[in-house]
Amino acid sequence: MDLRLGVNIDHVATLRQARGGHEPEPVAAALLAQSAGADGITVHLRGDRRHIQERDLRVLKEVLAVPLNVECAATPEAMTAVIPMKPAWVTLVPESREELTTQGGLDAIFLQGMLRTVLRELRGAGIRTSLFLDPVLDQVKMAAKLEADAVELNTGLYSDLPMGSDPALELGRLRDAARMASRLGLRVLAGHGLSLQNVEPVAAIPEVEELNIGHSIIGRAVLVGLGPAVAEMRAAIAQARPR
């Protein structure tokens, strides 16, 4: 199975919002990433609108030839904004105004009542659903019970290991969670903090169908351009899972 690459373009919008103007244009970045081989585009519509805006969703939905995945909180406000846009996927994530980026996965067990309602609403709109979860087996089981279409396994703890640390424990947790999710009929995605330096062991997990990567690709693009940055990442994940 070929491993898909979803490119998160949030930080292009972060640069735009820093000046309050129109550049750089995140839609143009999405099209460049698509041309360079991205299999999907991911954006996070945060409650505080610190980067991606509703306007971005509208235009992306109109122009992209690859699936659009919208990350958002499981709140009525987010559903009101996202559902009319009809993205291919919605990934429900935890969200706090104080965080710089997403910290940890959803607690699907604690939030099961709310998540069940939101997932039902998304399914009714014909939108496929994913839950962003830490690689914890009970959380994966709950995602299956809630009838999500997929889980995105949080690779943050693995990615944040100090240089020289043994990644075996965190990789083992990811492998076990991916295996269970697949066994339960869930599609398996992964992401958060992945880079050229650490992506290959995660890409080698056979149950993982897609990696969602943003910060490291956009950061690399500052130096080499977005097209080459996407191509480099595609080459790295292809190296981990040769055809």
N, C-alpha and C positions, 0 to 999 in steps of 0.2 A: 504494500500500500504506500503510495506516494504521500509524503508529509507536506501539508499545506502551510503556507506562511501568511499570517495576517499581520499587517503593518498598522500600528497605532500612530496616528498623526496629531495627537493632542498637543504635543509640544511645539508644533508649527503654529497652532492657534495661540499657544502661550506667548510666543514671540510677538504675534500680532497684537494681542490684548495688552502687552506691556507698553505699547505706544498709543493704544486706542485708535489705531488707524485701520488700513485695509491690507497691509502687507506684513509678513508673507501670507500668501493665500493658501489656506489648508486644502482647499479643493484642488488647486494646482498640484500640491504635494501628493495628494491621493492619486491623481492621474499619472504623475511621474512614477509613483510606487507601483501602480498597476502596470504601466508599460514596462517596468523593470522586472516584472514577474511576481508581484504580490498576488496571492490567491484571494485576498479579502482585505478590507479596510475596517479598522476598529477606531471608534471614537467614544469618549466618555462625556456624556452630557451631565455635568455636575449641577447640584442644586444652586451653587453660588455662581455658576456660569463663568468660572475663571478662565476657561479656554474655549471649548467648543460651544457654539451658539445654535439656536434652532434654525437660523438661516443656513448654517453649514449643513445640517441634516437634510434640509429640503434640496439643496443643490447637489449634494453627494448622491442622494437617492435618484436624482434625475440623470446624472452623467456617468455614474459608475457602471462598468460591465461586470464587475466582481461583487460578491455579496458584501453588504454593509452590516456590521455588527455594532450595535449601540450598547455601551455599558451605562448603567444608571442604577440609582437606588430604588428599592421596592416601595415607592411612595406614590400616593395618588397624584401629586404634582408631576412627578416624572412620567407616569403613565399618560397623563393628559397631554404632555409635550411629545412623547415618543410614539405612542400608538398610531396617531394620524399619519405619521411619516412612513409607516409600514416598512421598517428595515427588515432584512432577511432574518436577522438574529437580534435578540435582546439578551444581554448578560447582566444578571442582577448581582450587584456588588455592594459591600458595606461602604458607608460614606460618612466622613466627619469633616466639618468645616476647618478644624485645626490641622488636619493632616496635609503634608506636602504631596503625598501620593497614597494610593490605597494601602492600608495597613492590615494585612491578614485577610482571611476569607470570611464569608458569611457564617453565622451560626444557624444553620438550617434547622437544627433540632429546636432551638429556643424560638426561632421565628417561623416555625412551620405553619401556624395559622395564617399569618399575614402572607407568607410566600404562596401558600395554596391558593389564596384569593387572587393574587397578582398573576401567578402562572396561568390560572384558568382564564383570566381576562386576556392575557397575551395569546394563548392558544385560540381563544374565540376570534381574535383578530387575524389569525393565520400567520402568526409570528413564531418562529422557533425560539426555544428558550434554553438558557444555560445559567448555571449557578457557579459563581466564583468561590471555591472552597479550598480550605487547607487540606492537605492529603491525610485526612483522618477517616478511617473506615466507616465509623458511625455516621459521619456527615454525608459520605457518599451514599450509604444506604438510605438516608433520608431523602436525598435528591431523587433517587429512584422511586421512593414511595410517593413523593410529590409529583411524579410524572414529568420532571424536566426532560428536555431532549438531550441535554449534555451537561457535563461538568467541565469547568476550567480549573485545573489544579494549580494552586498558588505555588509558584517556584521561588517565592521571595526568601524563605529561610535558606534554601539551597544557594541561591544567588548571592546572598549576603554573608556567606561564610568567609572568615578571614583567609587571606592568601596563605596557602600551605596547610590548611585544615583538611582533614579527611572527609570527603563528601559522602562516604558510603551510607551513613545513617539516613541522611536526608534523601539521597537517591533511592534507598530502599523503601522509604515511606511513599515516595512518588510512584515507584513501580507497583507496590502493593495496592495503592489507591487506584491506579490506572487499571490494574488487572481486575479489581473488584467492580469498578464502574463498567468496564466492558462486559463482564459476566452478567451484570444486571441490566444490560441493554442500553446503557448510556453511551453516547459519543464522548470521546475524551479529548479535551484540549488542555493546553498548559501555557503558563506565562507569568511574568512579573520578574523583572530584573535580569532577564537573560541577555547574554552578549556573545560576541564572537569567541570570547575566552572560555565560556562555560556552557554553551548551548549543546554541544555534541552529546554528552551523556543523557540529557533529557530527550533530545531528538532520537536517540537510539531506543527509547522505550517503545516497544512495538505497538502497544494499544493507543498511543498518542497519535491523533489524526491531524492536529493543527497546533502550531505555536503562534501566540500573539505577542509581538515584540514591538516596542515603541522607542523608549528613551535611548537605548544604545544605538539604534539605527539612525534616529534623528541626530544624535550627538556625533556619530561618525559622518553623517552627511554634511555637517559643517566643514569638515576637512576634505572630503573626497567627492561630495555631491550625493544626492539622494539615490539616483539610479545605481551608481557603483555600490553604495552602502547596502541597498536591497539585494543586489547581485551577490555581494560578499556573503550575506547571511544565507541566501539560498544555497550557495556553494557549501557553506559550513554544515547546513542540515542535510544536504545531499551526501556529504562525506560520511555523516553518521549513519545514514540509512541508504546505502547504495541500492539501485534497482536490481 
